[in-house]
Amino acid sequence: MFERVQGDIVLQAGAEGASLVLGSARLHPHELHLGNYSVLTSETALALGEAKIRELRKKLVAEGRFAQTGTVPVLR
């Protein structure tokens, strides 16, 4: 997380170089609830969303359309 300040961000790579992905956005006007795959504005909405994701995963597995390869799921 970034602090709410103005100024430069100074980066320095080591001898091996570096990769950096940086994302930012305006401050959201509501409290955010973070899940494994979702960011929602209420604990209830988050629970429902995460439950739906689990339900869809079960269906894909049952249909043979979901394969876990390392940390990346592959849908067929």
Order of alpha helices (4+ residues) and beta strands (2+ residues): beta-beta-alpha-beta-beta
